[in-house]
């Protein structure tokens, strides 16, 4: 996600093999990077925010060729940590004192998502974001409390549910998440 060349090569490979794309699941994230605070922010934002926007732009021509009856879909992957409301909690995992750089990048992704939701809705796109929860993945050295298969259900929800339940929203297993 930090290489425009790689992203465009992936889009070209999909174009050559399939000619179109019905759904784009944008699920990229790093939580740590070496260096100074500035370098850490830059690297995390480069992958988690800029990389996702570049990916959407690279795949848009293929998505526009979709013939899916359920609509063209873009599903970003967000996080519990992206919620401003939950970040204001004084204590607990979601408190704003925890994971400041990662959470800030995911909040930024939440703002990229409505940009595309509004920009593309007149073309029949459904754009939303999913929050799969604290899953045990390589992002957290497999320390998450949730099985990734459970988290995948929410990603699928963002890619398949009705426009009313996902468009312009961050959804989790309970519905839409507070901003």
C-alpha positions in Angstrom: 0.0 0.0 0.0 3.0 2.3 0.2 4.0 1.8 -3.5 1.9 3.5 -6.2 3.7 1.3 -8.7 2.6 -1.9 -6.9 -1.0 -0.6 -6.6 -1.3 0.3 -10.3 0.3 -3.1 -11.2 -2.4 -4.8 -9.2 -5.2 -2.9 -10.9 -3.7 -3.7 -14.3 -3.5 -7.4 -13.4 -7.2 -7.4 -12.4 -8.0 -5.6 -15.6 -6.1 -8.0 -17.7 -7.7 -11.0 -16.1 -11.2 -9.9 -15.4 -11.8 -6.6 -17.2 -13.9 -5.1 -14.4 -14.3 -5.1 -10.6 -17.7 -5.3 -8.7 -16.4 -4.8 -5.2 -13.2 -3.2 -3.8 -12.4 -4.2 -0.2 -9.7 -1.7 1.0 -8.1 -3.4 4.0 -4.7 -2.1 4.7 -3.1 -1.1 8.0 0.1 -0.8 9.9 0.2 0.3 13.5 3.9 0.8 14.1 6.8 2.3 12.2 10.4 3.1 13.2 11.8 6.5 13.6 10.8 9.8 15.1 7.2 10.8 15.8 7.0 12.6 12.5 8.4 9.6 10.6 6.0 7.2 12.5 3.0 9.4 11.5 4.2 9.7 7.9 4.7 6.0 7.4 1.4 5.0 9.1 -0.6 7.6 7.1 1.2 6.6 3.9 -0.1 3.1 4.2 -3.3 3.5 6.1 -4.7 6.6 4.4 -2.8 7.6 1.2 -2.4 4.0 0.2 -6.1 3.4 0.4 -7.0 6.5 -1.6 -4.5 5.6 -4.3 -5.9 2.1 -4.4 -9.5 3.4 -4.9 -8.3 5.8 -7.6 -6.4 3.0 -9.4 -9.4 0.7 -9.3 -12.2 3.2 -10.1 -12.1 2.6 -13.9 -12.6 -1.1 -13.3 -15.3 -0.5 -10.7 -17.1 1.8 -13.2 -17.4 -1.1 -15.6 -19.2 -3.3 -13.0 -22.4 -4.9 -14.1 -23.4 -6.0 -10.5 -27.1 -5.6 -9.9 -26.4 -4.8 -6.2 -24.4 -1.8 -7.1 -20.7 -1.0 -7.4 -19.1 -1.3 -4.0 -16.1 0.2 -2.1 -15.7 -1.1 1.4 -13.0 0.5 3.5 -11.7 -1.1 6.7 -11.9 1.1 9.8 -11.4 0.4 13.6 -13.1 0.8 16.9 -10.3 3.2 17.7 -11.4 5.6 14.9 -14.5 6.8 16.9 -14.1 10.3 18.2 -16.9 9.6 20.8 -15.1 6.5 22.1 -11.7 8.3 22.1 -13.2 10.8 24.7 -13.7 8.0 27.2 -11.4 8.6 30.1 -10.3 5.0 30.6 -10.3 1.7 28.7 -8.9 0.3 25.5 -10.7 2.9 23.3 -9.6 5.9 25.3 -7.7 8.5 23.2 -4.6 8.0 25.3 -4.1 4.6 23.5 -2.6 4.1 20.0 -2.6 7.8 19.0 -1.0 7.4 15.6 -2.9 4.3 14.4 -6.3 5.6 15.6 -5.7 9.0 14.0 -5.0 7.3 10.6 -8.2 5.3 10.9 -10.2 8.4 11.7 -8.7 9.9 8.6 -9.8 6.9 6.6 -13.3 7.5 7.9 -13.2 10.9 6.2 -11.8 9.5 3.0 -14.8 7.1 2.9 -17.6 9.8 2.8 -15.7 11.7 0.2 -16.0 8.7 -2.2 -19.6 8.0 -0.9 -20.8 11.4 -1.9 -18.6 11.8 -5.0 -19.7 8.4 -6.5 -23.3 7.9 -5.3 -24.7 9.5 -8.5 -22.9 6.7 -10.4 -24.7 4.0 -8.4 -21.8 3.3 -6.0 -22.3 2.1 -2.4 -19.4 3.1 -0.3 -19.0 2.4 3.4 -16.5 1.2 6.0 -16.4 -1.8 8.3 -15.0 -2.2 11.8 -14.2 -5.8 12.4 -13.2 -5.4 16.0 -10.0 -6.4 17.8 -9.1 -9.5 15.8 -6.0 -11.6 16.3 -4.0 -10.7 13.2 -0.4 -9.9 12.4 -1.2 -6.2 13.0 -1.3 -6.9 16.8 1.0 -10.0 16.9 -2.1 -12.2 17.1 -3.0 -10.7 20.4 -6.6 -9.6 19.5 -9.5 -11.0 21.4 -11.6 -12.0 18.4 -11.1 -14.7 15.7 -10.4 -13.1 12.3 -13.3 -15.2 10.9 -15.7 -13.4 13.1 -14.3 -10.0 12.0 -14.6 -11.0 8.4 -18.4 -11.1 8.8 -18.4 -7.4 9.3 -16.2 -6.8 6.3 -18.6 -8.9 4.2 -21.5 -6.8 5.6 -20.0 -3.6 4.3 -19.6 -5.2 0.9 -23.0 -6.8 0.6 -25.7 -5.1 2.9 -28.3 -2.7 1.6 -27.3 0.9 0.7 -29.4 2.2 3.6 -27.4 0.1 6.2 -23.9 0.8 5.0 -23.6 3.8 2.6 -21.5 6.6 4.1 -21.3 4.7 7.5 -18.8 2.9 9.6 -20.5 -0.4 10.5 -19.7 -3.1 13.1 -21.6 -6.2 14.1 -24.2 -4.1 16.0 -24.9 -1.6 13.2 -23.4 1.8 12.6 -20.6 3.0 14.8 -20.6 6.4 16.5 -18.3 9.0 15.0 
